[in-house]
Amino acid sequence: MPYNAGFMCGFGLTGSAWTCDGVPLSAIAAAVGTPAYVYSAATIRDRLGAFSAGFASYPHAIHYALKANSNLAVVRVVRAAGGLVDANSGGEIDVALRAGYAPGDIVLTGVGKTPAEIDRAVALGVKAINAESSGELDRIAAVARARQTIARVALRVNPDVAADSHPHISTGLSTHKFGVPIGAARAIARQAGARGELAFVGLHVHVASQMLGLEPLRQAAAAVVGLARELRDDHVTVEHVDLGGGLGIAYDGEPVPSADQYAAALIEVVRPSGLTLVVEPGRAIVGAAGALLTSVVDVKPQSGGKWFVVLDAGMSELMRPALYGAYHRIVLVEPRATDPVSCDVVGPICESSDVFGVDRRLPLPAVGAVVAVLDAGAYGSAMASNYNRHALPVEVMVDAGAWRVVRRRQTIDDQLVCEE
Ligand SMILES: *Cc1c(COP(=O)(O)O)cnc(C)c1O
């Protein structure tokens, strides 16, 4: 399989059935039911290892972006493999702490940090709070003063770089809500650097997600390295530049830069500054490490010889297709030998956008057949909801040839426990 080129783990066709690290997906579905997320621990380790190897020649830190997938078991695999974390909320900080991370392992990002989130991050003493505005720097400083401590902060800069990704996951244009404009950053950073309650430790940038080219990342890196140089002239010295996440994965076999190429491109820009290089990959670590198993609940003809294949999972379990028009490969975990037909693969939710794939060529599956939606490890479970009162799916980790449930399926009592 070209998708798995470069690492000998993950999801693939082994003989006549799809497997995860050698375990048949049909066996997992039979045991735990569907919908179910299945993760490959080996793939997570492999991807993290590829990033570590890529950056090995230069001082660096890899902070896995928890928002991609913060299942505790996933986070524990990341931690055991040496990855640090990027949290986007107080909830993600709590998950990181429960997974065993120390505050110094955590950077906190987020365009709208609440007073409670700022207070918690300052009290814990996280490695860096990536501040989004001068107002937020004021609020962080006020908390630090009240707590008689010094808060470590970085400034998120909006480099005004076009990322060539989907508009909903591009963040680095001046019209986007993230960070402070590059033109205003020097003055804001200089002020922050002069405050006794703040240790100004870094500059932060994140231009987009699912990027398939390195040029926007190079441009963003050059912008913050240039800013760091200007700040040095102003006698404000930072420890690191945090270049965010954003490296894409091959959802449809498209060419994607390797972790080595990605690291080499960033190191080339940052090396002359001598600054430590921080990155926050999310999707590139866990995207290919997960699949959503779902069962066919109905098959019905539509006009023009096409078929609807209706699944027991939809946008409530995996929102990316409905939200971004995202493409995911869809396969029968036990492929049939019949000729493929054209299928619209749809979910059961009462929304016309609840479609996983249009015009997919599949052997017409039988009702009850299990289908795997591949490359669903990132922004899959993390974005799942109770819409239509669907239960959050069961999640399974495959590790070293064995598998275990790492989140049980939600019950209706779980859903109603917070309601009157
Ligand atoms: C979403 C996000 C990431 C992770 O992005 P990926 O595309 O999953 O690598 C990293 N940093 C920040 C600030 C983010 O918002």
PDBQT file of the ligand as one rigid body, heavy atoms in Angstrom, charges set to zero:
ROOT
HETATM    1  C1  LIG A 501      -4.474  22.925  15.433  1.00  0.00    +0.000 C 
HETATM    2  C2  LIG A 501      -3.165  23.431  15.911  1.00  0.00    +0.000 A 
HETATM    3  C3  LIG A 501      -2.023  22.618  15.846  1.00  0.00    +0.000 A 
HETATM    4  C4  LIG A 501      -2.036  21.237  15.222  1.00  0.00    +0.000 C 
HETATM    5  O1  LIG A 501      -2.309  21.306  13.866  1.00  0.00    +0.000 OA
HETATM    6  P1  LIG A 501      -2.145  20.012  12.927  1.00  0.00    +0.000 P 
HETATM    7  O2  LIG A 501      -2.542  20.500  11.604  1.00  0.00    +0.000 OA
HETATM    8  O3  LIG A 501      -3.034  18.967  13.468  1.00  0.00    +0.000 OA
HETATM    9  O4  LIG A 501      -0.713  19.617  12.979  1.00  0.00    +0.000 OA
HETATM   10  C5  LIG A 501      -0.857  23.110  16.344  1.00  0.00    +0.000 A 
HETATM   11  N1  LIG A 501      -0.787  24.353  16.890  1.00  0.00    +0.000 NA
HETATM   12  C6  LIG A 501      -1.857  25.150  16.974  1.00  0.00    +0.000 A 
HETATM   13  C7  LIG A 501      -1.726  26.485  17.586  1.00  0.00    +0.000 C 
HETATM   14  C8  LIG A 501      -3.079  24.730  16.487  1.00  0.00    +0.000 A 
HETATM   15  O5  LIG A 501      -4.138  25.544  16.547  1.00  0.00    +0.000 OA
ENDROOT
TORSDOF 0
